[in-house]
Amino acid sequence: MKDEWIQKQVEAGQAPEGQEGELYKIVFSALKQEAGFKLPSDFAGRVAAAATRPAKSFNWDLFFLVFGCTLCVTTSLYVIITSHATLSVGVFSFFSGYRWLIGFALLFIGLLNWVDKKWISKAAIH
């Protein structure tokens, strides 16, 4: 409100005394002057294009992601080659005794997803 009051006083020619009044006089006199240049017709489009253009900078997150994945794959290949590892599916024979438990777990997870989509997600939206 103070700024509006000072603005009205300056416009009426009764600027308040002091440094603040002088500053407002300078600002309003500068605003009354015509600009010494004209903006090009496509200025707004160029500003909008520059605002939406991503900044050109090095993406450290992507660098470390690629470096980490490459290092992990390289290390894994080195370990497999040097240890003469062989692949077999015998390790999965452990699960054969628990097929009903695995089936129940899959059905339970499916039921939870269905309940979430049917009732919980709709309740959260409304």
N, C-alpha and C positions, 0 to 999 in steps of 0.2 A: 504494500500500500504506500509506503514511503516513496518508492521509485515513481509510482504513478502520480503522486502529489507533486513531486519535484518536476516531473515532465509537464504537468499542466501549468505549473508556475512559469517554467521556461517558455512554453508556448504562448503564455499570456504576456511575456516580456517582464516578468517579475521573478527572476531567478534568485534563489536564496544566496546569501553571502557565504563566503568561505570556499574552501578547495573543492568541495563536492559540487557546489553550484557552478563553479568555473568549468569543471570537467563536463557537466551536463551541457553547458553552453557550447563547448568545443565539439562534443558528440553531435548535438543537434545541428550545428552549423555545417558539420561535415556531411550529415545525412541529407541536408537540403541541396547540396551541390550535385550537379550532374556528373556522372562517371565519365572519365576521360577516355574510356574505351568501350567497345561493344563486343559482347560475347558472340562466338560463332553460333550459327543456328543449330548445329549438332552437339552443342556443349553438354546438354543434359544427358544425351545418349552416351557420350564418351565418359562422363562421370559415373553413370550407372554401370557401364561396362567395366570401368576400372574398379568399382566397388565390389563387383561380383567376381572379378578375376582373382584366383587364388594367388597368394604371395609366393614368389619363387624363393623357396628356402629348402634346405636339406632336411629330409624327413628322417630323423634319427630313429623314430619308432619302427619304420619299415626297414631301416638298415639293420637294427638289432634283431628284428624278427627273422629276416632272411639269413643273417649271419648265424643266429642261434640254430635255426632249422638245418642249415648247411653243416654246421659243426656237429649237430646231433646225428645226422645221417652219415656223415663221414666217420665219426667215432663208432657208430653201430656197425658199419661195414668193416671197419678195421678189426673190431672185436670178433665178428663172425668169421672173418677170413683167418685171423691168427689163431683162433681157438678150434678151428676145424669143426664148427658146429654142424649138426645134421638136424633136419626138420622131421618131426613125426607128429601124428595126431594122438598118440598114446596118452598125452597129458590130459586130454579131454575125456578120457574114460572115467574120470572121477565124477563127472556130471551125470553119467548114465543111471546111477542109483537115486538121483534126485530129480527125475524128470517130472514127477507130479508137483514137486515144490516149485520148479521152474515154471511149469504151466500155470500154477496158481498165482505166482508172482506176476507173470505177464498179463493174466486176466485181471488181477487186482489193479495193476497200473493202468490198463485200458479202462477199467471202471472208474478210477479216479479222474482220468482225463475226460471221460464222458460226463461225469457229474460236474466237473469244472466248467466245461463248455455249456452244459444245459442250464445250470442254476447259478453257479457262483459268478461267472463272467457277466451274466445278464444283470445280476444284482449289483455288481460293482459299477456298471455303466449307468444304471438308473438311479 
